[in-house]
Amino acid sequence: MTTRIALFGAGGKMGVRLSTNLLGSPFEVRHVEPSPAGQQRLREALGIECVPVEQAIDGAEVVILAVPDTLIGRVAREITPRLRPGTMVIVLDAAAPYAGHLPENPDLTYFVTHPCHPVIFDAAVHGPGKPDYFGGVSAPQSIVCALMQGPEEAYALGEAVARTIYKPIVKSYRVTVEQMALLEPGLSETVCATLLDVMREAMDEVVRRGVPPDCARDFLLGHMTILAAVTFRQIEGQFSDACNKAITFGKPRLMREDWLKVFEQDEIAESIRRIT
């Protein structure tokens, strides 16, 4: 029997990506989008008509909440009392589940999944046509999945849905919600996004000091390519003595000694509190 999916937020930025990948899938999808602009976007881009909430969740085995983190709790509280026991609720980020925004309901299955996004070294990211930096279009990516609550046999269904909405997939990693929170916001946003923002500020500073903007950008992004390839062992190689000395003396100048505490449970919880 075909699995029926109710997709909430179908006309949003993420929802349209999911709606596109669900076209032609073995799932029967009912699209929910309160925004007239989002409804029009789905209609024009994919020829999809949205349906009312009650029609969408009637008999649905899976409900996907493709809505902002700040709305997850409210939407979940509104619809979960009307879902049949055994229904799977899929959330696309660990923040709201980690923060306890999903209603306590032991009759439902909660599944969390998130894309890793295409690896920067993958040639498919820069293949013919428009570059697919985000993933879910042409460049393959891996995903992380967590069965937060529910029977073990439900995991296969959640992963099958995740593989469809984020396709094409390289690997699927099973983690816990707590581990997913370490990955995001911890690793990807608190650390990676912050350091990239600092690098952009550094580039702007050398431009302010007289380096031509295009020169500074090419120099930084070019060095990011080779330095990242060596650092993450994409290629065999090592840094020069001069580079190693720069790291040794630069890291204490840029980083606090206790910076790894960003991964402590209370730090992750506070970061998620701010997000949600």
C-alpha positions as CSV (number, residue, x, y, z in Angstrom):
1,M,0.0,0.0,0.0
2,T,1.3,3.5,-0.8
3,T,2.5,5.5,2.1
4,R,0.6,8.8,2.5
5,I,2.6,11.9,3.4
6,A,1.3,15.3,4.6
7,L,4.0,17.9,3.9
8,F,3.6,21.1,5.9
9,G,5.3,24.2,4.7
10,A,5.3,22.8,1.2
11,G,5.6,26.2,-0.5
12,G,8.5,27.5,1.5
13,K,12.2,27.5,0.5
14,M,12.8,24.0,1.9
15,G,9.3,22.8,1.2
16,V,9.6,23.4,-2.5
17,R,12.9,21.4,-2.6
18,L,11.1,18.5,-0.9
19,S,8.0,18.8,-3.0
20,T,10.2,18.6,-6.1
21,N,12.0,15.5,-5.0
22,L,8.8,13.8,-3.9
23,L,7.3,14.1,-7.4
24,G,7.3,10.7,-9.0
25,S,8.2,9.0,-5.8
26,P,6.3,5.9,-4.5
27,F,4.7,8.2,-1.8
28,E,1.3,9.9,-2.0
29,V,1.9,13.5,-0.9
30,R,-0.7,16.0,0.3
31,H,0.8,19.6,0.4
32,V,-0.1,22.1,3.1
33,E,0.9,25.7,2.7
34,P,-0.9,28.6,4.4
35,S,0.8,31.4,2.5
36,P,-0.9,32.5,-0.8
37,A,2.6,33.3,-2.2
38,G,3.8,29.8,-1.3
39,Q,0.7,28.2,-2.8
40,Q,1.3,30.2,-6.0
41,R,4.9,29.2,-6.1
42,L,4.0,25.5,-5.9
43,R,1.3,25.9,-8.6
44,E,3.6,27.7,-11.0
45,A,6.8,25.7,-10.4
46,L,5.4,22.2,-10.0
47,G,1.7,22.3,-10.9
48,I,0.8,21.3,-7.3
49,E,-2.4,22.4,-5.6
50,C,-2.4,22.6,-1.8
51,V,-5.1,21.0,0.4
52,P,-6.5,22.0,3.9
53,V,-4.9,20.6,7.0
54,E,-7.7,18.1,7.8
55,Q,-7.6,16.6,4.3
56,A,-3.8,16.4,4.4
57,I,-3.6,14.5,7.7
58,D,-6.6,12.2,7.1
59,G,-5.1,8.8,6.9
60,A,-1.5,10.1,6.6
61,E,1.2,7.7,7.9
62,V,3.9,10.4,7.7
63,V,3.8,14.1,8.5
64,I,6.8,16.2,7.5
65,L,7.2,19.6,9.2
66,A,9.1,21.7,6.7
67,V,8.6,24.9,8.7
68,P,11.0,27.2,10.6
69,D,12.4,26.1,13.9
70,T,10.5,28.7,15.7
71,L,7.2,27.3,14.4
72,I,7.8,23.6,14.9
73,G,6.4,23.5,18.5
74,R,3.2,25.5,17.6
75,V,2.5,23.5,14.5
76,A,3.2,20.2,16.2
77,R,0.9,21.1,19.1
78,E,-1.9,22.0,16.7
79,I,-1.8,18.8,14.6
80,T,-0.5,15.9,16.8
81,P,-3.7,15.5,18.8
82,R,-5.5,14.8,15.5
83,L,-3.0,12.2,14.2
84,R,-3.6,8.5,14.4
85,P,-1.5,6.3,16.7
86,G,1.6,5.2,14.9
87,T,1.9,8.2,12.7
88,M,5.4,9.3,12.0
89,V,6.3,13.0,12.4
90,I,9.4,14.0,10.6
91,V,11.4,17.1,11.6
92,L,14.2,18.4,9.4
93,D,16.5,19.8,12.1
94,A,17.5,18.7,15.6
95,A,16.9,22.1,17.3
96,A,13.2,21.9,18.1
97,P,13.2,18.2,19.1
98,Y,16.4,18.7,21.3
99,A,14.7,21.7,23.0
100,G,11.6,19.7,23.8
101,H,9.2,21.4,21.5
102,L,7.6,18.2,20.2
103,P,4.5,17.4,22.3
104,E,4.7,14.3,24.6
105,N,2.7,11.7,22.8
106,P,3.9,8.1,23.2
107,D,1.5,7.0,20.4
108,L,3.5,8.9,17.7
109,T,6.8,8.2,16.1
110,Y,9.3,11.1,16.0
111,F,12.0,11.0,13.3
112,V,14.6,13.7,12.7
113,T,16.7,14.0,9.6
114,H,19.1,16.6,8.1
115,P,21.3,16.9,5.0
116,C,25.1,17.0,5.2
117,H,25.1,19.0,1.9
118,P,27.5,18.1,-0.9
119,V,31.2,17.9,0.0
120,I,33.3,20.8,-1.4
121,F,35.7,18.4,-3.1
122,D,32.9,16.6,-5.1
123,A,33.2,17.5,-8.8
124,A,29.5,17.1,-9.2
125,V,28.9,20.3,-7.2
126,H,30.5,22.2,-10.0
127,G,29.2,20.1,-12.8
128,P,27.4,21.2,-16.0
129,G,24.6,23.6,-15.5
130,K,23.8,25.6,-12.3
131,P,26.1,24.6,-9.4
132,D,24.3,22.6,-6.7
133,Y,26.0,23.8,-3.5
134,F,23.0,23.0,-1.4
135,G,22.3,19.5,-2.6
136,G,19.1,17.7,-3.4
137,V,19.2,18.6,-7.1
138,S,22.1,17.1,-8.9
139,A,25.1,16.9,-6.5
140,P,25.0,13.8,-4.2
141,Q,25.1,14.3,-0.5
142,S,24.9,12.3,2.7
143,I,22.3,12.6,5.4
144,V,21.9,12.0,9.1
145,C,18.9,10.4,10.6
146,A,17.6,9.8,14.2
147,L,14.7,7.8,15.5
148,M,13.8,10.0,18.5
149,Q,10.9,7.8,19.6
150,G,8.9,5.0,18.2
151,P,9.4,1.3,17.3
152,E,12.7,0.2,15.9
153,E,11.0,-1.0,12.7
154,A,9.8,2.5,12.0
155,Y,13.4,3.6,11.2
156,A,13.3,2.1,7.8
157,L,10.3,4.2,6.7
158,G,11.8,7.4,8.1
159,E,15.1,6.7,6.3
160,A,13.3,5.9,3.0
161,V,11.5,9.2,3.2
162,A,14.8,11.1,4.0
163,R,16.6,9.4,1.1
164,T,13.8,10.6,-1.2
165,I,13.5,14.2,-0.1
166,Y,17.3,14.8,0.0
167,K,18.3,12.7,-3.1
168,P,20.7,11.9,-4.6
169,I,22.3,10.3,-1.5
170,V,25.8,9.1,-0.9
171,K,25.5,7.7,2.6
172,S,22.9,7.7,5.4
173,Y,24.3,7.9,8.9
174,R,22.2,6.9,11.9
175,V,22.8,9.1,14.9
176,T,21.0,10.3,18.1
177,V,19.2,13.6,18.4
178,E,21.9,14.7,20.8
179,Q,24.6,13.8,18.3
180,M,22.8,15.7,15.6
181,A,22.7,18.7,17.8
182,L,26.5,18.5,18.2
183,L,26.7,18.5,14.4
184,E,24.2,21.4,14.0
185,P,24.3,24.0,15.5
186,G,27.6,22.9,17.2
187,L,30.0,21.9,14.4
188,S,28.4,23.4,11.3
189,E,27.1,26.8,12.6
190,T,28.8,27.7,15.9
191,V,32.2,26.6,14.6
192,C,32.3,26.4,10.8
193,A,29.9,29.3,9.9
194,T,31.5,31.5,12.6
195,L,35.1,30.9,11.4
196,L,34.0,31.4,7.8
197,D,32.5,34.7,8.8
198,V,35.8,35.6,10.5
199,M,37.6,34.7,7.3
200,R,35.4,37.0,5.3
201,E,36.1,39.8,7.8
202,A,39.8,39.2,7.4
203,M,39.5,39.4,3.6
204,D,37.7,42.7,4.0
205,E,40.4,44.0,6.3
206,V,43.2,43.3,3.8
207,V,41.1,45.0,1.2
208,R,40.8,48.0,3.5
209,R,44.5,48.0,3.8
210,G,45.0,48.3,0.0
211,V,44.8,44.9,-1.6
212,P,42.5,44.8,-4.7
213,P,39.2,43.1,-3.8
214,D,39.3,40.5,-6.6
215,C,42.9,39.7,-5.7
216,A,42.1,39.2,-2.0
217,R,39.1,36.9,-2.9
218,D,41.0,34.8,-5.4
219,F,43.9,34.5,-3.0
220,L,41.8,33.5,0.0
221,L,39.5,31.1,-1.8
222,G,42.4,29.5,-3.7
223,H,44.3,28.9,-0.5
224,M,41.1,27.6,1.2
225,T,41.0,24.9,-1.5
226,I,44.5,23.5,-1.1
227,L,44.6,24.1,2.7
228,A,41.3,22.3,3.2
229,A,42.4,19.4,0.9
230,V,45.5,18.9,3.1
231,T,43.8,19.5,6.4
232,F,41.0,17.1,5.8
233,R,43.3,14.5,4.1
234,Q,41.6,14.8,0.7
235,I,45.1,14.6,-0.7
236,E,48.5,13.5,0.5
237,G,50.5,16.5,1.6
238,Q,51.7,18.6,4.5
239,F,52.0,22.3,5.3
240,S,55.2,24.1,5.0
241,D,57.3,25.0,8.1
242,A,56.2,28.6,7.6
243,C,52.5,27.6,7.5
244,N,52.9,25.4,10.6
245,K,54.5,28.3,12.5
246,A,51.8,30.6,11.4
247,I,49.2,28.2,12.8
248,T,51.1,27.7,16.1
249,F,51.2,31.4,16.8
250,G,48.0,32.3,15.1
251,K,45.6,30.0,16.9
252,P,46.1,31.4,20.4
253,R,45.6,34.9,18.8
254,L,42.4,33.9,17.2
255,M,40.9,31.3,19.5
256,R,40.2,31.1,23.2
257,E,42.0,28.2,25.0
258,D,38.6,26.8,26.1
259,W,36.8,27.1,22.8
260,L,36.0,23.4,22.6
261,K,33.5,24.0,25.4
262,V,31.0,25.1,22.7
263,F,30.3,21.3,22.5
264,E,29.4,21.0,26.1
265,Q,25.7,20.1,26.7
266,D,24.8,23.4,28.4
267,E,26.4,25.4,25.5
268,I,24.6,23.4,22.9
269,A,21.3,23.8,24.8
270,E,21.8,27.5,25.1
271,S,22.6,27.8,21.4
272,I,19.4,25.9,20.5
273,R,17.4,28.0,22.9
274,R,18.4,31.1,21.0
275,I,17.6,29.4,17.7
276,T,14.1,28.2,18.7
